Amino acid sequence: PSGRWCKKIHGKSYYFGYWNRSPDGDWEAAKAKYERDWPFIVKGEPIPDSGDETPAVEAEGLTINELCADFLRFKKGRVITGELSERSFSNYRKICKVVEAFFGVERTVETLTPADFERLRSSLARGKGLVALSNDIRHVRMLFRHAEDQDLIDKRVKLGKGFSVSKKAINRAKENNELRMFEADELRKIIKAAKQPLKTMVLLGINCAYGNTDVAKLTVGRIDFENGWIDYPRPKNGNRRRCKLWQETLHALRKITPETTAKSDLVFVTNHGNPYVRFDSEKGTAFDQVASLFSKLLRKIELNGPGKNFYALRHTFRTIADETHDLPAIRLIMGHSDPSAVEDAYRERIDDSRIEAVVNHVRDWLFGEGGE
């Protein structure tokens, strides 16, 4: 993982130079160094100083820094192939920085004990709710499971039973939180107060259950303006989505797309021609102007509070759409997979009339039957 020639001898790893510092990997120099040092290593004798700038280094195993580097390299490959989102990669990068800072970059992975992870859990819990803590713990577990899956270590790292959050505690915390949704009168107030392009984003959020990244990555080519449909796979997982547009949403889209198509194929671009949500995977930072614009609007109209954010539009859609009891159609609109793999395998299509029935039910709840 650290990009060095390595050989494990008597259960310990020894390094013989960096392979990526020359075009051919400098394998001949590494082999010569190995042959020179090997007799001393197997006898347990000190290795004579050869004057080399990178003498063989005895190590006790994979370090935290090496594990994080290999994990991020692996995940970056999935980003390149479109199997992983930049947002997820940014989250993985953040948790790697946290683990490196807590344990130290030179700490060897196999020396970690359940007690170490108990201390890490306490550190992660500071200033966080149980749901956020659970997500961090899940990402840490993924990191150390990577070491096992990729055979980077010889023995399994024991994180311990205490390095977790019980589902019962999470459910209790969710019960005590404010509802993460808007009522119909609140949404009408938001739509009335919102200016473009935020108004169109909000309509897409409640009409098609789109989140922040969904609206930011939506391209003009995905919209059938003539018939009023959007076929737009979910960026997060690639799942198919299809949605019938309300007349209000279609009208709003028709008004703003001529302005944006001159700058980009994206439906929504900033004044500088950038996406409204973008990620710097190298720095692990995110820029979400959808969230900031929406929060600013909520504060202005005094609707801000716990659970009130742009993604709550997606929660609202699902809550109201469930009243139709057509779960397959709802899942198709939202880009959710059916919990039963068997059902997904056998269902070849869902009639458009079912999709229309779901979105029309949400529209009637919001605007009342017959229109706004």
C-alpha positions as CSV (number, residue, x, y, z in Angstrom):
1,P,0.0,0.0,0.0
2,S,2.9,2.4,0.6
3,G,4.4,1.7,-2.8
4,R,7.5,-0.1,-1.7
5,W,9.0,-3.4,-2.5
6,C,8.2,-5.6,0.5
7,K,9.0,-9.1,1.7
8,K,7.6,-10.8,4.8
9,I,10.3,-12.8,6.6
10,H,9.5,-14.7,9.9
11,G,6.2,-12.9,10.3
12,K,7.7,-9.4,9.9
13,S,7.7,-7.1,6.8
14,Y,10.9,-5.7,5.4
15,Y,11.1,-2.9,2.8
16,F,13.6,-2.6,0.0
17,G,13.0,0.7,-1.7
18,Y,10.1,2.5,-3.5
19,W,8.9,0.9,-6.7
20,N,7.3,4.1,-8.1
21,R,10.3,6.4,-8.1
22,S,11.6,5.2,-11.5
23,P,9.9,4.1,-14.8
24,D,10.8,0.4,-14.4
25,G,10.0,0.2,-10.7
26,D,13.8,-0.1,-9.9
27,W,13.2,-3.9,-9.2
28,E,16.8,-4.8,-9.9
29,A,18.0,-2.5,-7.1
30,A,15.3,-3.8,-4.7
31,K,16.3,-7.4,-5.6
32,A,20.0,-6.7,-5.0
33,K,19.2,-5.1,-1.6
34,Y,17.1,-8.0,-0.7
35,E,19.8,-10.5,-1.5
36,R,22.4,-8.5,0.4
37,D,20.2,-8.0,3.5
38,W,18.4,-11.4,3.6
39,P,21.2,-13.5,5.3
40,F,21.4,-11.0,8.2
41,I,17.6,-10.8,8.6
42,V,17.0,-14.6,8.8
43,K,19.8,-14.9,11.4
44,G,18.3,-12.0,13.4
45,E,21.6,-10.1,13.1
46,P,21.8,-6.3,12.6
47,I,21.9,-5.2,9.0
48,P,25.1,-3.5,8.1
49,D,24.8,0.1,7.0
50,S,25.2,0.0,3.2
51,G,25.1,3.7,2.7
52,D,21.8,3.4,0.8
53,E,19.4,6.3,1.2
54,T,16.6,3.8,1.8
55,P,18.0,0.9,3.9
56,A,15.8,-2.1,4.6
57,V,13.3,-1.1,7.3
58,E,12.0,-3.6,9.7
59,A,8.3,-3.1,10.4
60,E,5.7,-4.8,12.6
61,G,3.0,-4.7,9.9
62,L,0.6,-2.5,8.0
63,T,0.4,1.0,9.3
64,I,-2.8,3.2,9.6
65,N,-1.4,5.5,6.9
66,E,-0.8,2.6,4.5
67,L,-4.3,1.1,5.1
68,C,-5.9,4.5,4.5
69,A,-3.9,5.0,1.3
70,D,-4.9,1.6,-0.1
71,F,-8.5,2.0,1.0
72,L,-8.8,5.4,-0.7
73,R,-7.0,4.2,-3.8
74,F,-9.5,1.3,-4.1
75,K,-12.5,3.6,-3.6
76,K,-11.2,6.2,-6.0
77,G,-11.2,3.5,-8.7
78,R,-14.9,2.9,-8.0
79,V,-15.5,6.7,-8.4
80,I,-13.7,6.6,-11.8
81,T,-15.9,3.8,-13.0
82,G,-19.1,5.5,-11.8
83,E,-19.8,2.8,-9.1
84,L,-19.2,5.3,-6.2
85,S,-20.3,8.9,-5.8
86,E,-17.9,11.7,-5.1
87,R,-20.0,12.4,-1.9
88,S,-19.3,8.9,-0.6
89,F,-15.6,9.2,-1.5
90,S,-15.5,12.5,0.4
91,N,-17.0,10.8,3.5
92,Y,-14.5,8.0,3.3
93,R,-11.6,10.5,3.0
94,K,-12.9,12.3,6.1
95,I,-13.1,9.2,8.2
96,C,-9.6,8.2,7.2
97,K,-8.3,11.6,8.4
98,V,-10.1,11.1,11.7
99,V,-8.6,7.6,12.2
100,E,-5.1,8.7,11.2
101,A,-5.3,11.7,13.6
102,F,-6.6,9.5,16.5
103,F,-4.4,6.5,16.2
104,G,-1.4,8.1,14.5
105,V,-0.2,7.4,11.0
106,E,2.6,5.0,12.1
107,R,0.5,2.8,14.4
108,T,0.3,-0.7,13.0
109,V,-3.1,-2.0,12.3
110,E,-2.6,-5.4,13.9
111,T,-1.8,-3.9,17.3
112,L,-5.2,-2.3,17.7
113,T,-7.5,-3.8,20.3
114,P,-11.2,-3.5,21.2
115,A,-10.2,-1.0,23.9
116,D,-8.6,1.3,21.2
117,F,-11.9,1.3,19.3
118,E,-13.9,2.0,22.4
119,R,-11.7,5.1,22.8
120,L,-12.3,6.0,19.2
121,R,-16.0,5.6,19.6
122,S,-16.0,8.0,22.5
123,S,-14.1,10.5,20.4
124,L,-16.4,10.1,17.4
125,A,-19.5,10.6,19.6
126,R,-18.5,14.1,20.7
127,G,-21.0,16.6,19.4
128,K,-22.9,14.0,17.3
129,G,-26.3,12.4,17.4
130,L,-26.6,8.6,17.3
131,V,-27.5,8.5,13.6
132,A,-24.3,10.4,12.7
133,L,-22.2,8.3,15.1
134,S,-23.6,5.1,13.6
135,N,-22.6,6.3,10.1
136,D,-19.0,7.1,11.2
137,I,-18.7,3.7,12.9
138,R,-20.0,2.0,9.8
139,H,-17.3,3.8,7.7
140,V,-14.6,2.8,10.1
141,R,-15.7,-0.8,10.0
142,M,-15.5,-0.6,6.2
143,L,-11.9,0.7,6.4
144,F,-10.7,-2.1,8.6
145,R,-12.7,-4.8,6.7
146,H,-10.8,-3.6,3.6
147,A,-7.5,-4.7,5.3
148,E,-8.9,-8.2,5.7
149,D,-10.6,-8.5,2.3
150,Q,-7.5,-7.4,0.5
151,D,-5.1,-9.6,2.6
152,L,-3.2,-6.6,3.8
153,I,-3.0,-8.1,7.3
154,D,-2.4,-11.6,8.6
155,K,-4.9,-11.6,11.4
156,R,-8.4,-10.1,11.8
157,V,-8.7,-6.8,13.6
158,K,-11.1,-7.1,16.5
159,L,-13.1,-4.0,16.8
160,G,-15.2,-5.4,19.7
161,K,-18.9,-5.5,20.3
162,G,-18.8,-2.1,21.9
163,F,-17.8,-0.4,18.7
164,S,-21.4,0.0,17.5
165,V,-24.7,1.8,18.1
166,S,-27.7,-0.3,18.9
167,K,-30.7,-0.1,16.5
168,K,-33.0,0.3,19.5
169,A,-31.1,3.5,20.5
170,I,-31.1,4.9,17.0
171,N,-34.9,4.3,16.7
172,R,-35.4,5.9,20.0
173,A,-33.4,9.0,18.9
174,K,-35.4,9.2,15.7
175,E,-38.6,9.1,17.7
176,N,-37.4,12.1,19.8
177,N,-36.4,14.1,16.7
178,E,-38.7,16.5,14.8
179,L,-40.3,15.1,11.7
180,R,-38.1,15.4,8.7
181,M,-40.8,16.7,6.3
182,F,-43.0,19.7,5.4
183,E,-46.7,20.1,5.7
184,A,-48.7,21.2,2.6
185,D,-49.2,24.8,3.8
186,E,-45.4,25.1,4.6
187,L,-44.5,23.8,1.1
188,R,-46.9,26.2,-0.6
189,K,-45.3,29.1,1.4
190,I,-41.8,27.9,0.3
191,I,-42.7,27.6,-3.4
192,K,-44.4,31.1,-3.3
193,A,-41.3,32.7,-1.7
194,A,-38.6,30.9,-3.7
195,K,-37.0,32.7,-6.6
196,Q,-35.5,30.9,-9.6
197,P,-33.7,28.6,-10.0
198,L,-34.5,27.5,-6.4
199,K,-38.2,27.4,-7.1
200,T,-37.7,24.8,-9.9
201,M,-35.4,22.8,-7.6
202,V,-38.1,22.7,-4.9
203,L,-40.8,21.6,-7.4
204,L,-38.5,18.8,-8.6
205,G,-37.8,17.8,-5.0
206,I,-41.5,17.3,-4.1
207,N,-42.7,16.2,-7.6
208,C,-40.0,13.7,-8.3
209,A,-38.4,13.1,-4.8
210,Y,-35.1,14.6,-5.9
211,G,-32.4,15.4,-3.4
212,N,-29.6,18.0,-3.6
213,T,-27.2,16.0,-5.8
214,D,-30.1,14.9,-8.0
215,V,-31.1,18.4,-9.0
216,A,-27.4,19.5,-9.3
217,K,-26.6,16.7,-11.8
218,L,-29.8,16.7,-13.8
219,T,-29.1,17.3,-17.5
220,V,-31.5,18.8,-20.1
221,G,-31.3,15.6,-22.2
222,R,-33.1,13.7,-19.4
223,I,-36.3,15.7,-19.8
224,D,-39.0,14.9,-22.3
225,F,-40.5,18.4,-22.5
226,E,-43.1,17.3,-25.1
227,N,-44.7,14.6,-23.0
228,G,-43.7,15.8,-19.6
229,W,-41.5,12.9,-18.3
230,I,-38.0,12.5,-16.8
231,D,-36.0,9.4,-17.1
232,Y,-33.0,10.0,-14.8
233,P,-31.0,7.2,-13.0
234,R,-30.2,8.0,-9.4
235,P,-26.6,9.4,-9.2
236,K,-26.1,7.7,-5.9
237,N,-26.6,4.1,-7.0
238,G,-27.5,4.1,-10.7
239,N,-31.0,2.8,-10.1
240,R,-33.5,3.6,-12.8
241,R,-36.0,6.4,-12.1
242,R,-39.0,7.6,-14.1
243,C,-41.3,10.4,-13.1
244,K,-44.2,12.3,-14.6
245,L,-43.8,16.1,-14.3
246,W,-46.6,18.3,-12.9
247,Q,-47.6,21.1,-15.1
248,E,-46.1,23.5,-12.5
249,T,-42.8,21.8,-12.6
250,L,-42.7,21.5,-16.4
251,H,-43.6,25.2,-16.8
252,A,-40.8,26.2,-14.4
253,L,-38.3,24.0,-16.3
254,R,-39.2,25.5,-19.6
255,K,-38.6,28.9,-18.3
256,I,-35.0,28.3,-17.0
257,T,-33.5,25.8,-19.4
258,P,-32.9,28.3,-22.3
259,E,-30.7,30.3,-19.9
260,T,-28.6,27.4,-18.7
261,T,-28.2,25.4,-21.9
262,A,-26.0,28.2,-23.2
263,K,-23.5,27.5,-20.4
264,S,-23.9,23.8,-19.8
265,D,-25.9,20.7,-20.5
266,L,-26.9,20.8,-16.8
267,V,-30.3,22.2,-16.0
268,F,-28.9,24.2,-13.1
269,V,-25.6,26.0,-13.1
270,T,-24.3,28.9,-11.0
271,N,-23.4,32.3,-12.4
272,H,-19.9,31.1,-12.8
273,G,-21.1,28.0,-14.8
274,N,-20.4,25.5,-12.0
275,P,-22.7,22.8,-10.7
276,Y,-24.7,23.7,-7.6
277,V,-23.3,20.7,-5.7
278,R,-19.7,19.7,-6.3
279,F,-17.0,17.8,-4.4
280,D,-13.3,18.2,-4.0
281,S,-12.4,14.5,-3.4
282,E,-8.7,15.4,-2.8
283,K,-9.4,17.9,0.0
284,G,-12.5,16.0,1.2
285,T,-14.7,19.2,1.0
286,A,-18.2,19.7,-0.4
287,F,-19.9,22.7,-1.9
288,D,-23.7,22.5,-1.7
289,Q,-25.3,25.7,-2.8
290,V,-28.7,23.9,-3.0
291,A,-28.6,23.4,0.7
292,S,-27.3,26.9,1.5
293,L,-29.9,28.6,-0.7
294,F,-32.8,26.5,0.7
295,S,-31.7,27.1,4.3
296,K,-31.4,30.9,3.7
297,L,-35.0,30.9,2.3
298,L,-36.3,28.9,5.3
299,R,-34.8,31.4,7.7
300,K,-36.3,34.3,5.7
301,I,-39.8,32.8,5.9
302,E,-39.3,31.5,9.5
303,L,-39.7,27.8,8.6
304,N,-36.2,26.7,9.6
305,G,-35.7,24.2,12.4
306,P,-34.6,20.6,13.1
307,G,-35.2,18.3,10.2
308,K,-36.0,21.1,7.8
309,N,-33.7,21.0,4.8
310,F,-33.9,20.4,1.1
311,Y,-33.6,16.6,1.4
312,A,-36.7,16.7,3.6
313,L,-38.6,17.2,0.4
314,R,-37.7,13.6,-0.6
315,H,-38.9,12.4,2.8
316,T,-42.1,14.4,2.3
317,F,-42.8,12.9,-1.1
318,R,-42.3,9.3,0.2
319,T,-44.5,9.9,3.2
320,I,-47.4,11.2,1.2
321,A,-46.9,8.9,-1.8
322,D,-47.2,5.9,0.6
323,E,-50.9,6.6,0.9
324,T,-51.4,5.2,-2.6
325,H,-50.0,1.8,-1.5
326,D,-48.3,1.3,-4.8
327,L,-44.8,0.6,-3.5
328,P,-43.3,-0.6,-6.8
329,A,-44.3,2.6,-8.5
330,I,-43.0,4.7,-5.6
331,R,-39.7,2.9,-5.6
332,L,-39.3,3.5,-9.3
333,I,-39.8,7.2,-8.9
334,M,-37.4,7.4,-5.9
335,G,-34.7,5.1,-7.4
336,H,-35.0,2.6,-4.5
337,S,-34.4,-1.1,-4.9
338,D,-37.0,-3.6,-3.9
339,P,-36.0,-5.3,-0.7
340,S,-36.8,-8.6,-2.3
341,A,-34.4,-9.4,-5.1
342,V,-36.9,-12.0,-6.3
343,E,-39.5,-9.3,-6.9
344,D,-37.0,-7.1,-8.8
345,A,-36.0,-10.0,-11.0
346,Y,-39.5,-10.8,-12.1
347,R,-40.9,-7.3,-12.5
348,E,-40.1,-6.2,-16.1
349,R,-42.0,-2.9,-16.2
350,I,-44.4,-0.6,-14.4
351,D,-47.2,1.1,-16.4
352,D,-46.9,4.8,-16.6
353,S,-50.5,5.2,-15.4
354,R,-49.3,4.0,-12.0
355,I,-46.5,6.5,-11.8
356,E,-48.9,9.3,-12.8
357,A,-51.3,8.2,-10.1
358,V,-48.6,8.4,-7.4
359,V,-47.3,11.9,-8.4
360,N,-50.9,13.2,-8.9
361,H,-51.8,12.1,-5.4
362,V,-48.9,14.1,-4.0
363,R,-49.9,17.1,-6.1
364,D,-53.5,16.9,-4.9
365,W,-52.2,16.8,-1.3
366,L,-50.1,19.9,-2.0
367,F,-52.2,22.1,-4.2
368,G,-55.7,20.6,-3.8
369,E,-57.6,18.8,-6.5
370,G,-57.9,20.9,-9.6
371,G,-54.7,22.9,-9.3
372,E,-52.7,25.4,-7.3
